[in-house]
């Protein structure tokens, strides 16, 4: 989205009431000019409540309607601010952008006189400095392009990802397509592990930083986490997932404006011609970035994503190991915040630790994040080793992709439940107590509910799917059907009972399962 060029006065509005200083971010007071976000009293809660009360033909229709209502709501809420920006100007050239997804207005290089005048408008709730996230520099090593594909990264093995994929494929329920979004530094789409499962250029890529029409990654983290999430050749948790990416970060970090524009793209993707197709929204968004503690600036976005049945995954931060170091937005109670463990199931020395800002357990879960091998941005057949909670978050996103592939109707609460139920708790205690709960009791504020186990979580989900037992079209012993049925109905489809299939599939008692077919 291009910023709109307008002229803004450098003279305060002397005829209006004195500005309310409580609305102004204190960080702005010592600056001559600042990039700012204007937030309105009339936020987005009403639109979300209306959406929850409505019914839609499908998810795409729901998101399309939600976007339409958010646009109309922003137009009404922002009218006075836009009027000021457009019409009370004479001397200073500046830029602004209306942000419909969060009902905010971004202004570039605003003066303090402008800030005070804008804060005085009755519809304005606050004026805040734009957040800028700095990327941590992590050591990395390239791995031989010939040796690496023969290896399975230790994290993939630790969380039993390949066993889970085999279980999914052996299940009686055909896997549904899953699209996962990544907001990060971009992606090397031509990498040998990623080129075959990219969504495609039209609705699968946006560069909010420098508007490159084709996928790029000049820093490397985006390529790395995408590889861990869904890379082929053994490096990804769920290689059958499709990926799309939005570049919000470069070597200078990630700006608040670019992150929100990427959030909008993921919520309802658009192509180079400006055509929106909300049915193409991913079901999971991986965010391997974080900024300081107790920041709520991204919370409205998380609420919008959840209303669109998108699971928001965030790194919890790398400012540990002390208590109360969890970072935002992963400390949001509705987001899934992820901590980092090493190959011995110890918490990494830098992984941030809870409690969260509301007292909730954070992180929600932990995952491999130390010495993680994945795709490199430096070459199509090169690999690198990187550490951090961002790498751990990618493992969790891959796990959830598998759960959603098995059952695309899972709610966000369902996903979080199976994620936690399947987690391993035989991790190495640190002996530290945060939030009054030792890390030998789960959940806790160091490991969350434990280190993820993809296979266990999928097994829990498979074992919970309701089914009806049938014999020649009639129900037979519905209370204890595993002993009597010839056919079962799962999600409205009939399956024959097969007594010869391997253990670990849907009906794994006595090495049995259901296979799709015609019931006798």
C-alpha positions in Angstrom: 0.0 0.0 0.0 1.4 3.4 -1.0 1.4 6.2 1.5 -0.8 9.2 0.5 1.1 12.4 0.1 -0.5 15.4 1.8 0.6 18.7 3.3 0.2 19.2 7.0 0.4 22.5 8.8 3.3 23.2 11.1 1.2 25.7 13.1 -0.9 24.4 16.0 -4.6 25.2 15.9 -4.7 28.1 18.3 -8.5 28.4 18.2 -9.2 25.0 19.5 -9.0 23.7 23.1 -5.7 22.8 24.6 -4.5 19.3 23.7 -4.8 16.5 26.2 -1.3 15.4 27.1 -2.5 12.1 28.5 -3.3 10.9 24.9 0.3 11.4 23.8 3.0 8.8 24.1 5.7 10.2 26.4 8.4 9.0 24.0 7.2 11.6 21.5 7.8 14.6 23.7 11.6 14.8 23.2 11.4 14.4 19.4 11.2 17.1 16.7 9.4 14.8 14.2 8.1 11.2 14.7 6.3 8.5 12.8 3.1 8.0 14.7 0.0 5.8 15.0 -3.3 7.5 15.8 -5.8 5.2 17.6 -9.5 5.9 18.0 -11.9 5.5 20.9 -14.2 3.7 18.5 -11.9 0.6 18.0 -12.8 -2.6 16.2 -14.6 -4.5 19.1 -18.1 -3.7 17.8 -17.3 -5.1 14.3 -15.9 -8.3 15.8 -19.0 -8.7 18.0 -21.2 -8.3 15.0 -19.2 -10.9 13.1 -19.6 -13.4 15.9 -23.3 -13.0 15.8 -23.6 -13.5 12.1 -23.6 -16.6 9.9 -21.7 -17.1 6.7 -21.6 -19.7 3.9 -17.9 -20.3 4.4 -14.7 -18.9 5.9 -14.0 -16.9 2.8 -17.4 -15.2 2.9 -16.9 -14.5 6.6 -13.5 -12.8 6.1 -14.8 -10.8 3.1 -17.7 -9.5 5.1 -15.4 -8.7 8.1 -13.1 -6.7 5.8 -15.9 -4.8 4.3 -17.3 -3.9 7.7 -13.8 -2.9 8.9 -13.3 -0.6 5.9 -16.6 1.1 6.5 -16.0 1.4 10.2 -12.5 3.0 9.6 -14.0 5.5 7.1 -16.5 6.7 9.7 -14.1 6.7 12.7 -11.2 8.4 11.0 -13.1 11.2 9.2 -12.0 14.1 11.4 -8.4 13.0 11.5 -8.3 12.6 7.7 -10.0 16.0 7.3 -7.3 17.6 9.4 -4.5 15.8 7.5 -5.9 16.8 4.1 -7.3 20.2 4.5 -5.5 22.2 7.3 -2.2 22.2 5.6 0.0 24.8 4.0 3.7 24.5 4.6 4.9 21.0 5.4 4.8 18.0 3.2 4.2 14.7 4.9 2.5 11.3 4.3 -0.3 9.4 6.0 -2.0 6.0 5.6 -5.4 4.8 6.8 -5.2 1.3 8.3 -8.6 -0.4 8.2 -7.6 -3.6 9.9 -6.8 -2.0 13.2 -8.8 1.3 12.7 -5.7 3.5 13.0 -4.0 6.2 11.0 -0.2 6.2 10.4 1.5 9.6 9.9 5.1 9.9 8.8 7.3 12.7 10.2 4.6 14.4 12.3 5.7 17.5 14.2 4.9 18.0 17.9 2.4 20.8 16.8 0.7 18.3 14.6 0.7 15.6 17.3 -0.9 18.0 19.8 -3.6 19.1 17.3 -4.4 15.5 16.4 -4.5 14.4 20.1 -7.0 17.2 20.7 -9.6 15.7 18.3 -12.4 14.1 20.4 -12.4 10.8 18.4 -8.7 10.2 19.0 -7.9 7.9 21.9 -4.1 8.0 21.7 -1.1 9.1 19.6 1.8 6.7 19.8 5.3 6.4 18.5 5.7 3.8 15.7 7.2 0.6 17.1 10.4 -0.6 15.4 11.7 -4.1 16.1 15.4 -4.8 15.9 16.4 -8.2 14.8 18.9 -10.2 16.9 22.0 -11.2 15.1 22.5 -14.9 15.5 25.6 -16.9 14.4 25.0 -19.3 11.5 26.9 -21.8 9.6 26.3 -23.1 6.1 26.0 -26.8 5.8 27.1 -29.0 2.9 24.4 -29.0 0.2 25.1 -32.8 -0.3 25.4 -33.9 3.3 22.4 -32.0 4.8 19.5 -33.5 3.0 20.6 -37.0 4.2 20.2 -35.7 7.8 17.0 -35.0 9.7 17.4 -31.9 11.9 17.4 -32.8 15.5 14.4 -30.7 16.2 12.2 -32.5 13.6 13.3 -35.8 15.1 12.7 -34.6 18.7 9.1 -33.6 18.2 8.3 -36.8 16.2 7.2 -34.8 13.1 7.8 -37.6 10.5 5.9 -40.1 12.6 3.0 -37.6 12.8 3.0 -37.2 9.1 2.9 -40.9 8.6 0.1 -41.2 11.1 -1.8 -38.5 9.2 -1.4 -40.3 5.9 -2.4 -43.6 7.3 -5.6 -42.1 8.8 -9.0 -42.8 7.4 -9.6 -39.1 7.1 -8.0 -37.6 3.9 -5.7 -34.7 4.8 -7.2 -31.2 3.9 -5.0 -28.6 2.2 -3.4 -26.2 4.6 -1.9 -22.8 3.9 0.5 -21.2 6.4 1.5 -17.5 6.4 4.9 -16.3 7.5 5.5 -12.6 8.4 9.2 -12.1 8.5 12.2 -11.1 6.4 10.8 -12.7 3.2 11.7 -16.0 1.7 14.1 -17.5 -0.9 11.3 -19.1 -2.9 13.7 -20.9 -5.2 15.3 -22.9 -2.4 15.2 -26.6 -3.2 13.1 -27.4 -0.1 10.5 -24.6 -0.6 10.0 -24.1 -4.3 7.4 -26.9 -4.7 4.9 -25.8 -2.1 4.7 -22.0 -2.5 1.2 -20.7 -2.9 2.4 -18.7 -5.9 3.2 -15.1 -6.8 -0.3 -13.7 -7.3 -1.7 -14.1 -3.7 1.3 -15.6 -2.0 3.8 -12.8 -1.7 3.9 -9.2 -0.6 7.0 -7.1 0.1 5.8 -4.3 2.5 9.4 -3.0 2.9 10.6 -2.3 -0.6 7.8 -3.6 -2.8 9.8 -6.2 -4.7 7.4 -8.1 -7.0 9.2 -11.4 -6.5 10.1 -13.1 -3.2 13.4 -12.0 -1.7 15.2 -12.4 1.6 18.2 -10.3 2.4 18.6 -11.3 6.0 17.7 -15.0 6.2 15.3 -15.6 9.1 12.2 -15.8 7.0 13.7 -18.5 4.7 14.9 -20.4 7.7 11.7 -20.5 9.7 9.6 -21.3 6.5 12.0 -24.3 5.9 11.4 -25.5 9.5 7.7 -25.1 9.2 7.1 -26.8 5.8 10.3 -27.4 3.9 10.7 -30.6 2.0 13.6 -33.0 2.0 13.3 -33.8 5.7 13.8 -30.3 7.2 10.2 -29.3 7.8 7.6 -30.3 10.3 4.8 -30.6 7.7 6.2 -30.6 4.2 2.7 -30.9 2.6 1.6 -27.5 3.8 1.6 -24.6 1.4 3.3 -21.4 2.4 2.8 -17.7 1.6 5.0 -14.9 2.9 5.0 -11.2 3.6 8.2 -9.3 4.0 7.9 -6.8 7.0 11.6 -6.9 8.1 15.0 -6.3 6.7 18.5 -5.8 8.2 17.2 -2.6 10.0 14.4 -4.5 11.7 10.6 -4.4 11.3 8.5 -1.3 11.4 5.1 -1.1 12.9 3.6 0.1 9.6 5.1 -2.8 7.6 4.0 -5.4 10.1 0.4 -4.1 10.1 0.3 -4.0 6.3 1.6 -7.6 6.3 -1.1 -8.5 8.8 -3.7 -7.0 6.4 -2.3 -9.0 3.5 -2.5 -12.2 5.5 -6.0 -11.5 6.7 -7.3 -11.0 3.1 -4.6 -11.4 0.4 -4.5 -9.1 -2.7 -2.6 -9.4 -5.9 -0.5 -6.9 -7.9 -3.7 -5.5 -9.5 -5.2 -4.7 -6.1 -7.8 -7.5 -6.3 -8.7 -9.0 -2.9 -9.5 -12.7 -2.4 -10.2 -13.3 1.3 -10.8 -17.1 0.6 -7.0 -17.4 0.2 -6.2 -16.3 3.8 -3.9 -18.7 5.6 -5.2 -20.7 8.6 -1.9 -20.1 10.6 0.4 -17.1 10.7 3.9 -17.6 12.0 5.5 -14.6 13.7 9.1 -15.2 14.7 9.5 -11.7 15.9 8.8 -9.9 19.2 9.4 -6.6 20.9 9.5 -5.5 24.6 7.3 -6.6 27.4 3.7 -5.4 28.0 3.1 -3.9 24.6 -0.5 -4.0 23.4 -0.2 -2.3 20.1 -0.6 -5.5 18.1 -3.5 -6.9 20.1 -6.3 -5.6 17.8 -4.7 -7.5 14.9 -4.6 -10.7 17.0 -8.3 -10.3 17.7 -9.1 -9.8 14.0 -7.1 -12.8 13.0 -8.8 -15.0 15.5 -12.2 -13.8 14.3 -11.0 -15.1 10.8 -10.2 -18.5 12.3 -6.4 -17.8 11.9 -4.1 -19.2 14.6 -1.5 -16.6 15.7 1.9 -18.0 16.6 4.6 -15.8 18.2 8.1 -16.2 19.5 8.0 -15.3 23.2 11.4 -13.5 22.9 15.1 -14.1 23.7 15.6 -11.9 26.8 15.6 -14.7 29.4 16.2 -16.5 31.6 14.9 -14.3 34.3 11.3 -14.3 35.3 8.9 -11.7 33.8 10.8 -11.4 30.6 8.2 -12.6 28.1 7.8 -10.3 25.2 4.9 -9.0 23.1 2.8 -10.0 21.2 3.5 -13.5 22.3 2.4 -12.6 25.9 -1.1 -11.9 24.6 -3.4 -14.4 26.3 -5.1 -15.2 23.0 -1.9 -15.8 21.1 0.3 -18.9 21.3 3.6 -17.8 22.6 6.5 -20.2 22.1 9.7 -20.8 24.2 12.9 -22.5 23.1 14.6 -25.7 24.2 17.8 -27.5 23.3 18.3 -31.1 22.1 18.5 -32.3 25.7 15.2 -30.7 26.6 16.7 -27.9 28.6 15.3 -24.5 28.3 17.6 -22.4 26.2 19.7 -19.8 28.1 18.0 -16.9 26.4 14.4 -18.1 26.1 12.1 -15.5 27.7 10.1 -16.5 30.8 6.7 -15.6 32.2 4.3 -15.0 33.8 2.6 -13.1 31.1 1.3 -9.6 31.6 -2.1 -10.8 32.7 -0.7 -13.5 35.0 -1.4 -16.2 32.5 1.2 -19.0 32.0 3.6 -17.9 29.3 5.1 -19.4 27.1 2.2 -21.6 26.2 4.5 -24.4 25.0 8.2 -24.8 24.2 9.9 -26.3 21.1 13.3 -26.9 19.7 15.1 -23.6 19.2 18.9 -24.1 19.7 21.1 -25.0 16.8 18.3 -25.5 14.3 19.3 -26.5 10.8 17.1 -25.2 8.0 17.1 -23.5 4.6 19.6 -20.7 3.8 18.8 -17.5 2.0 22.3 -17.6 0.4 21.7 -20.3 -2.1 19.1 -22.8 -3.4 21.0 -25.8 -2.0 22.5 -24.3 1.1 21.5 -24.6 4.7 22.3 -22.8 8.0 22.1 -23.2 11.7 20.3 -20.6 13.7 19.0 -20.3 17.3 16.2 -18.5 19.0 12.5 -18.6 20.0 11.7 -17.7 16.4 13.0 -21.1 15.3 10.9 -22.7 18.0 7.8 -20.9 16.9 8.2 -22.4 13.4 8.0 -26.0 14.9 4.7 -25.1 16.6 3.3 -23.7 13.4 4.1 -26.9 11.6 2.4 -28.9 14.3 -0.8 -26.9 14.1 -0.7 -27.2 10.3 -0.9 -31.0 10.8 -3.8 -30.7 13.2 -5.7 -28.4 10.8 -4.9 -30.8 7.9 -6.6 -33.6 9.8 -9.5 -31.5 10.9 -9.9 -28.1 9.3 -12.9 -27.3 11.5 -10.9 -27.1 14.7 -11.4 -23.8 16.5 -8.4 -21.9 17.9 -9.3 -23.1 21.3 -9.3 -26.7 20.1 -5.9 -26.2 18.5 -4.4 -24.8 21.7 -5.9 -27.7 23.7 -4.4 -30.4 21.5 -1.1 -28.6 21.4 -0.9 -28.6 25.2 -2.3 -32.1 25.7 0.3 -33.6 23.5 3.3 -31.8 25.0 6.1 -33.8 26.6 6.8 -32.9 30.2 10.0 -34.9 30.8 12.1 -31.8 30.3 15.1 -30.8 32.4 14.1 -28.7 35.4 15.9 -25.4 35.9 15.1 -25.3 39.6 13.8 -21.8 39.1 10.3 -20.8 40.2 8.5 -18.1 38.3 4.9 -17.0 39.1 4.8 -19.3 42.1 4.8 -22.5 40.1 7.9 -24.8 39.8 8.9 -26.0 36.4 8.2 -29.5 37.5 4.5 -28.8 37.5 2.7 -28.2 34.2 1.8 -25.7 32.9 4.5 -23.3 34.2 6.1 -20.1 33.3 9.3 -21.6 31.9 8.2 -24.4 29.6 4.5 -23.7 29.4 2.7 -27.0 29.0 6.0 -28.7 28.0 8.0 -29.3 24.9 5.8 -30.0 21.9 5.3 -33.6 20.5 3.6 -33.5 17.1 2.8 -37.2 17.1 1.2 -37.1 20.6 -0.9 -34.1 19.7 -2.2 -35.7 16.5 -3.0 -39.0 18.3 -5.0 -37.0 20.9 -6.9 -35.3 18.2 -7.6 -38.5 16.2 -8.7 -40.3 19.3 -11.2 -37.5 20.1 -13.0 -37.4 16.7 -16.6 -38.4 17.3 -17.9 -41.3 15.1 -21.0 -43.4 14.8 -20.9 -47.1 14.4 -23.0 -48.7 11.7 -23.9 -52.2 10.5 -25.9 -52.6 7.3 -27.1 -49.1 7.6 -28.2 -49.3 11.2 -26.5 -48.2 14.4 -25.0 -51.0 16.5 -24.0 -50.6 20.1 -23.2 -46.9 20.0 -21.7 -46.9 23.4 -19.0 -49.5 22.8 -18.8 -49.7 19.0 -15.2 -50.7 18.7 -16.1 -54.3 19.3 -19.1 -54.6 17.0 -19.1 -52.3 13.9 -18.7 -53.2 10.3 -18.8 -49.5 9.2 -18.2 -46.2 10.8 -19.3 -42.7 10.0 -16.6 -39.9 10.5 -17.5 -36.3 9.7 -20.4 -37.5 7.6 -18.5 -40.1 5.5 -18.8 -43.8 5.7 -15.7 -46.0 6.1 -15.3 -49.7 6.0 -13.4 -51.4 8.9 -10.1 -52.9 8.0 -8.6 -55.5 10.3 -5.2 -55.6 8.6 -3.8 -52.1 8.8 -0.8 -51.1 10.8 -0.8 -49.8 14.3 -0.8 -46.0 14.8 -3.6 -45.2 12.5 -7.1 -44.0 13.4 -8.4 -47.1 15.1 -5.1 -48.4 16.4 -6.5 -50.9 18.9 -5.3 -54.4 17.9 -3.7 -53.0 14.7 -7.0 -52.0 13.2 -8.2 -48.9 11.3 -10.9 -47.5 9.1 -10.4 -47.1 5.4 -12.5 -45.1 3.0 -14.9 -47.3 1.0 -18.4 -48.6 0.5 -20.0 -50.1 3.6 -21.6 -53.6 3.0 
